[in-house]
Amino acid sequence: MSAIVVALLGFVVFFLGYRYYAKFIAEKIYKLDPNYVTPAHQYNDGVDFVPTNKFVLWGHHFTSVAGAAPILGPAIALYWGWLPAFLWVILGTVFAAGVHDFGTLVLSVRHKGQSVGTIADRLIGRSGKLLFLFIILILVLMVNAVFAWVIANLFISFPSSVFPVLLQIPLAIMIGYMVYKRKTKMLVPSLVVLAIMYIAAIASAQFEFLQIDLVKYMGGEEGDGLFGLGAVSTAFFIWIVFLMIYSYFASTLPVWKLLQPRDFINSHQLVVGLTILYLGLFFTNPELTAPVVNENPDRSWLPLLFITVACGAISGFHGLVSSGTSAKQLDKETDARFVGYFGAVGEGLLALISILTVATFFANTDAFFSTYASYNDANASGLNTFVEGASVLAGGIGIPSTVAVTIVSIIVVSFAATTLDTSVRLMRYIISELGTEYKIPTLSKTHVATSIAVLSSAALVLLPEGPRGFGSGGYLIWPLFGTSNQLLAGISLMLISIWLKRLGRNYAFTLIPMIFLIFMTMYAMFEQVFFQWAAWGTNTNMLLFVLGAIIFVFALWIAMTAFRMLTKKYDDPIDQNKAM
């Protein structure tokens, strides 16, 4: 079957979803008010609360939520066949992700820009709020570890991507100064920076002296490295330390100095990357060589498919970004549909091209199964297969493979880095909230909270030793990350449903995806925690069991509390403009 047919079908569904379904949700369910004064204006402090053009904010929001997960998850889920992965990405984006991302943004805007964890206090009570905050804290800790691990591995595997990515940082800071101090428009400078980055990418792909290859500097893969760790492990350690230092400063700087301009540049990268890949798809017109459905998987698709695709269909982390940073920058409430729902559509387009890239990469079905022989094999090879497959599609429009690999790896790293420092910033917010809640003022200090976030994230990614050697933390916790992420999305939809009910509105459009998500994720987590990880054969299983059991029990408690709130009768609906 032609991949173009599948791509066109996906485009049509996404267009109809944004044009009609999102419009219906905006006008009839969330009832956006163009005259509502958003938190960005109410609490404008020039650091976290900053009124922002909707296109710039969409760039920040989308690149923060995109990361590598909507590429990696669908690429792994292809193990069960391209059709199940395609259907969940399409339907999940339109009916779950869009409603969730849009809804958490509006919910936060109507509650002074507070995070969903804090809002839970007003909707399900103090105990529910604290449990929710701890679930979020564990999740963002895992996000930090997973994405730091992904970036470090991509830097090692594709050293030609390092120089252009590092070059973006000072250029983004320069744009931030030009825009917010000299009132320059952001579009032209950001396009110039993007051009400079891609010129650097072409040069780096062609000239070896521009490639920052730490493994090579230490004598190759067989080298001793530092302290006898080996060259690869030493390079990994250095990159993790560098990323943590970068995240510390990136997450404490005012958003206009680095976060907004860099994310706006990365939104252009998204457009460029998607354009290259989809044009390559249309020019080469490849056939789908992956199976429609894998008839003999070693792991059942139910419920694993839904937590493996993860951010490719819906993600609880998106709700943290919506309520943690995007809500503090929303200029007009009516911008929420574009930022929230269309951000989810952008992620859906990325997940769709991930599926099609990997599904057309192999010469035939046998070649596919030689790489995707098992679920674990799919986990190990999904991301690199996407990068290699993307270079093939880019070659269809005349881009040399070495340059294409560099550009694709730059795009993936840029998205992952955006997610990383946004997640560290969110973790700082949560630690500060817990410090306030438990009357520990030291934790509320920016640099103390950020230090805890960075050091704990570094420990999680570096300390565990697994099948990939030293620093396997990000790889090892991926299964728990996927489950926890989807569970958080279900709980966030639950909060939106309770809020809508208290407003006296129809909450069926958030309730239905909520029930589906909570059932599937609790089902998957129960199987993983109490059947797969309960046998403490390794330190890894012990870590996953402890974290998973805590999240499972907390989530079950929250679900029971929220169920009582959903079934409770409210005599007097609250006034939206006095939003709790």
N, C-alpha and C positions, 0 to 999 in steps of 0.2 A: 504494500500500500504506500502511496506517495505521502511523504511527510508534509508536503504543501497543503494537502487536503485537511490534515489534522490541524495544522497551524491556522488555516483560514477559519475552521470551525471554532477554534479557541478565540480568535479575534472577534468573531460575531457575538459569541456568548459574553465576552468581557464588555464589548460595546453596549449591548442591550442591558447588561447589569448596571453599568454606570449611568447610562442615559435614562433608564426608566426605573429600575429598582432603587437605585441610590436616591433618585429624585423623590420617589414615593416615601422612602424612609426619612429623608430630610424634611419634607413638608408635612407629612401626616403623622409620623411617629416621634421624631426628635423635635420637630417644629422650630427650626432655626429662626432666630430673630436678628435681622440686620442691624438693629439699633441697640442690641445688648452690649454693654461695656465689658469687654473681655479682661481677664486678669493681667494681660500684657500692658493694658492701659491703666488699670486700677493700681497696679503695684510696680510700675516701670522703675527698675533700679539700675538699668544699664548693664547688668551682669547675667541674671537668669531670666528676668521678666523684661522682654524687649519686643515691642510690636514689629512684626516682620512681614514683608511682602509675601503673598501666598505662594508664589513660584519659588522664592528662596526657601521658604519654610517647607514646601513640598520636597525640595532638594535635600534639606537636612533630614526631614522625617523619613523619606524613602531610603536614603543611603544608610540611615541609622538602623532601620529594620531589615534591610536587605542582607547585608553581610554575606557570608558564604553559605548560610543554611538553606536558602531557597534554591541554591545550586546543588549542594551536597545531598540534601534530603531526597529530592526527586531522583537524583542520579542513583542513589542507593535503592530507592523504592522500585526502580525499573526491574529489579530482580524478580518481582512477581508478574512482569509483563508491562508493556507500555500502556495498555488500555486502563487497568485499575489506577495507575498513577495519574494518567491524563484526566480521568473522570473526577478523581478527588481534588486535583488542582483546580479544575474549572469550576466545579460545583462548590467546593470549599471556599474559593475566592469570592464568588458572587454572593452566596447566601450565609457565609459564616465570617470570613476574614474582613470583608468590607464593612459589614454591620458591626463587628467587634471593634475594629480600629477606629471607625467613625464614631461609634458609641462611647468608647472610653475617652476620646478626645472631647466630645460634647459634655460628658459627665464631669470631667475635670474642669472644663471651662465654667460650668455652672456651680462648681464648688471651689472657687478661688484658686484654680490651678493646682489643687492638691493631687497627690498620687492616689491611685485606686486603693492602695493599702490604707491610707489615712481616711479616705471616704468610707471604707468598710465600717469604721467606727460608728458612723451615723446611720448606716443602713442595716448592719447586723450586730452591732454592739461592740464593746471594748474587747472582749475576749476573742471575738471573731477577727477583729482588726489586728490584734497582736499575732494570732496564728497566721493570718494572711501575710503580714509583714515578714514573718520568719520564713514562710514559703518563698516569698519574693526574694528575700536576702539570699537564700540557698540557690535559687535559680540564677540570679545575676552573678553570683560567685561562679557557678558552672559556666555561664556565658563567657565570663572573663577568661576562664581556663581554656575552654574549647576554642575560642577565637584567637587567643594568643598562640595556642598550639598550631592552629591552622596557618596563621601568618608566618610563624617561625619555620614551619615545614615548607611553605611555598618559597620563602626566601632561600632556603637551602636547595630545594629542587630546581628553582628558576632564578639563579643569581642575577640574571640580566634585568629582573624587575626591581631590584633593590634601589638603584640609583634614581630612577624616575619617581619612585614612591617617596623617597627621602627629599627629593627636590621640591615636591609639592608642599611640604610643611612651611618653609620660609616664604614661598610665593603666596600661600594662602594667608599668612599673617600680614603680608604686604597689602593684599587686597582688602583685608579687614580694616586696616588703617585708612586706606584710600576711601573706602565706602562710608565708614562711620565717623571719620574725623574730617575728611575733605568733601564728603557728600557726593562722591563719584558713583555713577551707576555700576552695579555689580556685573552685568551681563558681559560687556566687552572685555574687561580685565580677566574674568574667569575663563572666557574662550581663549584668550591669549595664553594664559597659564596652561590650559589643556593642550594647546598646540605645542608649547614648550615641552610639556611632559612627553608627548608622543614623538617629538623630534629626539628627545633624550632616549626614548624607548627604542627607536630605530637605530640610533647610534650605539646604544648599549647592546643590542642584539648583534650588531655587526663588529664591534670592537671589544675584544676581550678585556682590555685594560679598564674598561668602564664597569665591568661586572664584579660586584662585591661578593666573592665566593669564599666564605670563611673556611669551608672544608678544604678547599684547594690550598689556602694559605697555611694550613696546618698539616700539609703532606698528603692530602687525599683521604679517601675513606678509610684507609689502613693506618693513617697517622695516629700518633699517641694522644694528641691534643693536650689540654691542660690537666694536671693532676692525674694523668693516666685515664681520663674519662673516654678517650677516643676522639677523633676529629669531629665526627658528626654530633656526638653528644655535647662536646664543647661549643660547637657552633650554635647548637640549639639553646644551650644555656645562655650564651652571649646575647642572642636575639631576644630571648624571654626577658632578660634583665633590661635590655634596651627598650623593649615594648612597655614594660612596667613603668620605667622612668618617663617615657613619652606620655603614657596614659595619665600619670600623676599630674603633669603640667597641663596636658590638654583638657583634663576634666576639672581643673581649678581656674583656668583662665576664663574671663568673661566670654559668653557665647559668640559675640561679634568678632573677637580677635582671631579665632581659629576655627571653631566648630561650624559656624554658618558659612563663611567663604569656602572652606574646604569641602563641606557637604554640597554646596552649590556647584563647585567644580566636579565633584563626583556624580552629581545628577546628570551633568553633561556626559560624563563617562558612561553612565547607564544608557543614555540615548545613543551614543556612538557605538557602544558595545552591542546593544540590541539591534541597531540598524545593520551593523556589519554581519552579525550572525543570521538575522532573518533574510538579508539580501543574499548572503551566501547560500542559505537554504533554498531560496527561490531560483537562484541562478544554477545551482547544481542539481536541484530536484532529486534528492536522494530517496531511496526506498527505505522503509522501516525494516531493519534486519533483526531487531530484537523481537522476541515472541509477543504475540498479542496478549496471551496469558501464559504464565509458567505453570504447567500442569503437574509438575513434580517438585515443588519447593521443599527445602528441609525445614522451613519455618512457615507456619500458617500466616496468610495475609491478614486474617482477622484475629486480633485487632492491630497487629504490628504495622500494617500499611499506613494507618492514619497518624501514628506517632513518628513513623520514619520520614514521611513526606514533610512533617512538621511545618516549618515556616513557609514552605511552598504552597500551603493551603490556608493555614491559620496559625497564629503564634501568640501566646500570652505575653511574650516580650514586647510585641507591638503595642499592647495596651500600656505597658510601663513607659515606653517612649512617648506615646500619645499623651499620657497623663503626667509624665515626669518632666519632659522638656518641651514638646510641641505645644501643649496647652498654655504654657507660659509665654509663647511667642505668637499666638494666633491674633492677627490684627482685627478681623471681623468674624463673628460666629458663623456667618454663612460661608466662610472659607473652609470650614471643617469638612464639608463634603469632598472638596477637591483634595485637601491635604490627607484626610483619613481614608476615605473610600478609594480615591484614585491612587493613593499610595499602595493600597492593597492590590489594586489591579496591576500596577507596575511590578509588584512582586510576583503576581500570577504570571505575567508575561515572561519574567526571568525564569520562573520554575518551568514554564512550558518549553522554552528554548533549551533548558537543561535536559528535559526528557527527550526532545527531538534530536539534540546533539549526540547524546549517548546512544539513543536507539538507532541512529543511522551510521554510527562510527564503525561498526564491525562489518566485515565482509559478508558474513552470513550468520545464521542462528547458532551454528556450532562454535563459531569464533566468539560469539557473545557468551555462550555457556562456558567456554574455556576460561574466561575472566570472571564471570558471574556464576561460578560453580556452586557457591553456597551464599547464605545471607552474610556470613562473616567476610567472605571474599568481596562481596559488594560493598561492605563498609570500608574495607581497606583500599579499594581501588576507585571508588566513585568519583572523587574530586579530580584526581589526575587524569582519569579517562575523559572527563568533561573538558579539561584544558586542552588535551590532545585532539579531541573531536572538534572543539571550537576552532583550532588552528586549521583543520581540514576545511571547515565551512568558510573561514576567512580566505583560504586559498582560492575558493571559488570566485572571488572578486579580485583576484590578482595580488593579494597580500602574501609575501613570502612567509613560509612556515615559521622561521625563527622569529621574525617580527611579530607574527600573529600570536605565537605562544607567549612572547613577552607582554604584548598588549593585554591579552586575556588574563594573564597572571596579575598584571598591574590592577586591572579592574577588580578582580576577586580580592586582592590584598587591600585595595582602597576601601571597598565596602566592609571588609572584615575589621579593618582598623577603625573605621567610623563607628561600627557597632561596639568595638572594644572600649573606646574612650567614652562613648555615651553610656555604656553599661557601668563603667567605673563611676561616672558622675551620678548615675541612678543609685548605685550602691552607697555612695557618700550621702545622698539624700536620706536613704532608708536608715543608715546607721545614725544619722543626726536625729531622725524622727524617734528612733528607739531610745536615744540618749535623752531626748526631751520627755518621752513617755515614762522612763524609769528614773528621771531626775538625776542623770549623770551628765552635767553640763560639759564636761571635757569632750564627750563624744559628739556634741553638737558643733564643735569647732571644725571648720572646713578642712584644715590640714591634718588634724588628728583622724577624722573620719576617712579622708582620702588615703592616708597612710595605712590604716587598717584594711581598707578595700584592696589596695595594691599588694600589700605583703601577704594577705591571705590568698589572693588570686595566684600570686607567684608560687606560694607553697603548694597549692592544689595542683598546678600544672607541672611543677618540677619534681615534687617528692615521690609520687608513686612510680614504681618500676614495673613495666608490663612487657608484652610481646614485642614492643618497639624499643625496648631498652629504657635508659634514663629519661625521665620527663615525659612519661606516657599518659599523664593525668588527663589531658584534653581528649585523647583518643578513648581512654577507658570509661570516662563518664558520659560519653555521647548517648548511650541508650537511656540513661536516666534523664539526661537533659531533654531529649525528645519528649518523653512521657510527662515530665514536670512542666514543660513549656505548654503543651496542649491542655494540661489540667488547669494551669493558670488562666488560659483563655476561657475555659469553661466557667471558672469561678468569676472572672470579670464579666462575662455575659450574664451570670446570675445576679451580680450587683446592678447591672444596667436594667435587668428585668424587674428587680425590686423597686428601683428608682422610678421606672415607667409606671409600675402599678400604683405607687404612691402619688404619682401625678394624675392618676385616673385615665391612663392611656392604654392602648392595645400593646401588650408586651409579647404576643405570640411570636413575633418575628425575631426576637432575641431568645425566647424561651426554648423554641424547637432546636436550634443549633446548640444551645446550652445543654439540653438533655442528652443529645447525641454525643457531644464531646465529653461530658463528664462520665457517661456510661463507658465509652470506649477507652478513655484514659485510665479510669479506675480499674477496669477489667485488665488492661495491659499492665498496669503497675502492680496489681495483686499477683498476677502470674510471675512477673519479673522478681518482685521482692520476696515472695514467700515460697516460690518453687525453684527459681533460677539462682538467686543470690543467697538464699537462706543456708545453703551448704557452704560453710566458711572454709573453703579449700585454699583460698588465697587472701592476701591483704586487700586485693581489689574487690573481691566479693564482699568482704567485711565492710569496706567503705561504701559500696553501692547499697548494701543491705541497710546499714545504719541511716544513711541519708534518705534512701527510698522509704523506709519504714516511718521515719519522722514526717516526711511529706505526706505519705498516705494517711496516717492517723490525723494529722492536722487538717488535711483536705476533707476527710470524712466528717470531722467535727464541724467544719465550716459549712459543708453541704447540708448537714442536718439542721444547723441553725438557720441557714438561708431558706430551707424548705418551709420551716415554721413561719418565716417572714412572708414567703410567697403565698401561703395558705391563710394568712391572717387577714381579717377584714378591716379596712380603713374607712371610717365613716366620713372623714373630711379630707379629700385629696389635697396635697400640699400645693402651694402657689409656685409655679416654675420660676417666677422672678424673685422669689424669696428662697432660692434653692438651698435648702437645708444647710 
